[in-house]
């Protein structure tokens, strides 16, 4: 698996990449239905992904990492080096999504390790993330990777109840 940061070219993302990302997001229909991030989870369009990624990258501490295997896009991670809450010392994983056809092949845990290793190399001592309380599959995934619940609270954008997890690095 090769992991590379997503970097806009002249402020835009290449069309073929947006098409790949739209397919990855759309493959996770169950998650999209839970999150409500896209109005029609069965019809996620490249231009919607472009807006979503631009919103993510508008934060100066945000990084988007793309994971490929045999040239195919298999996963994406969105990270934030500093949470907007100044009392929160940890970096965050805002999203880690594996293409539905590639789930349970180890790409998610491998990408999580890459993210953790990057933060550890930067001198960080822990990493946090929030999972929708109703997303039992994601909670089981992160639990298996050693993340532990530290809080429950609404998310900052839509007020959806989330479980906040942390892992010491």
C-alpha positions in Angstrom: 0.0 0.0 0.0 1.3 3.4 -0.9 0.1 6.5 1.0 0.4 10.0 -0.5 -1.0 13.3 0.7 -3.6 14.9 -1.5 -2.4 18.2 -2.9 -4.7 20.4 -5.0 -3.2 21.5 -8.4 -3.8 25.2 -9.0 -6.4 25.0 -6.2 -8.3 22.2 -7.8 -8.4 18.4 -7.7 -7.9 16.3 -10.9 -11.3 15.0 -12.3 -10.2 11.4 -12.5 -9.2 11.4 -8.9 -12.5 13.0 -7.9 -14.3 10.2 -9.8 -12.2 7.6 -7.9 -13.0 9.3 -4.5 -16.7 9.6 -5.4 -16.8 5.8 -6.0 -15.0 5.2 -2.7 -17.4 7.3 -0.8 -20.4 5.9 -2.6 -19.3 2.3 -1.9 -19.8 3.0 1.8 -23.5 3.6 1.5 -24.3 2.4 5.1 -21.9 5.0 6.5 -23.2 7.7 4.2 -26.7 7.0 5.4 -25.6 7.2 9.0 -23.6 10.4 8.6 -26.0 12.3 6.4 -23.1 14.1 4.8 -24.4 13.7 1.3 -28.1 14.2 0.4 -28.3 11.1 -1.8 -25.8 8.4 -0.5 -26.5 6.3 -3.7 -25.5 9.2 -6.0 -22.3 10.9 -4.7 -20.9 13.1 -7.4 -17.3 14.2 -8.0 -18.2 17.8 -7.6 -19.6 17.1 -4.1 -16.3 15.4 -3.2 -14.4 18.4 -4.4 -16.5 20.7 -2.1 -16.1 18.3 0.8 -12.3 18.1 0.4 -11.9 21.8 -0.1 -13.8 22.3 3.2 -11.5 19.8 4.9 -8.3 21.4 3.5 -9.5 24.9 4.4 -8.2 24.2 7.9 -4.4 24.9 7.9 -3.6 21.8 10.0 -5.6 19.4 7.9 -4.1 16.7 5.7 -5.8 14.3 3.4 -4.0 11.0 2.8 -4.8 8.7 -0.1 -3.9 5.0 0.1 -3.5 3.0 -3.1 -2.8 -0.7 -3.7 -1.8 -2.0 -7.2 -2.7 1.5 -8.5 -6.2 1.5 -7.1 -7.5 3.9 -4.6 -8.4 1.8 -1.6 -8.7 4.2 1.3 -8.7 7.8 2.5 -7.8 9.5 5.8 -8.4 13.1 6.8 -6.4 14.3 9.8 -6.2 17.4 11.8 -2.9 18.2 13.6 -4.7 20.5 16.1 -8.3 20.4 17.2 -10.1 23.8 17.2 -10.6 23.5 21.0 -7.3 24.9 22.4 -7.7 22.7 25.5 -7.5 19.6 23.3 -3.8 18.6 23.1 -4.2 15.7 20.6 -4.3 15.5 16.8 -7.5 14.0 15.3 -8.4 11.6 12.6 -11.5 13.2 11.1 -12.2 10.4 8.6 -10.8 7.0 7.7 -12.7 5.2 5.0 -11.9 2.1 3.0 -13.6 1.2 -0.2 -16.3 -1.3 0.6 -14.8 -3.9 -1.8 -11.5 -3.7 0.0 -12.7 -3.8 3.6 -11.4 -6.5 5.9 -8.2 -6.8 3.8 -6.1 -4.8 6.3 -6.0 -1.5 4.5 -7.9 0.4 7.3 -5.6 -0.8 10.1 -2.5 -0.2 7.9 -3.7 3.4 7.1 -4.4 4.0 10.8 -0.9 2.9 11.6 0.5 5.3 9.0 -1.4 8.2 10.5 -0.4 7.2 14.0 3.3 6.9 13.0 3.2 10.4 11.3 1.8 11.9 14.5 4.3 10.0 16.7 7.2 11.2 14.5 5.9 14.8 15.0 6.2 14.3 18.7 2.6 13.8 19.5 1.6 11.5 22.4 -1.9 10.5 21.4 -4.5 10.7 18.7 -8.3 11.2 19.0 -11.3 10.6 16.7 -15.0 10.7 17.0 -17.4 8.0 15.8 -21.1 8.4 15.4 -22.7 6.5 18.3 -24.8 4.5 15.9 -21.9 3.3 13.9 -21.2 0.0 15.7 -18.9 -1.3 12.9 -16.6 1.7 13.2 -16.6 1.5 17.0 -15.6 -2.2 16.9 -12.8 -1.4 14.3 -11.3 1.4 16.5 -11.6 -0.7 19.6 -9.7 -3.5 18.0 -6.9 -1.0 17.2 -6.6 0.0 20.8 -8.6 3.2 20.9 -10.6 3.7 24.1 -13.7 5.8 24.8 -13.0 9.1 26.7 -16.1 11.1 26.1 -19.5 11.3 24.4 -20.7 14.5 22.9 -22.4 16.0 19.9 -20.2 16.7 16.8 -19.3 20.3 16.0 -21.1 20.5 12.7 -24.5 18.7 13.0 -24.9 17.9 16.7 -24.9 14.2 16.1 -24.1 12.2 19.2 -20.5 10.8 18.9 -18.2 8.6 21.0 -14.8 10.3 21.3 -11.9 7.7 21.3 -8.3 8.2 22.1 -5.1 6.1 21.7 -1.9 6.8 23.4 1.1 6.8 21.0 
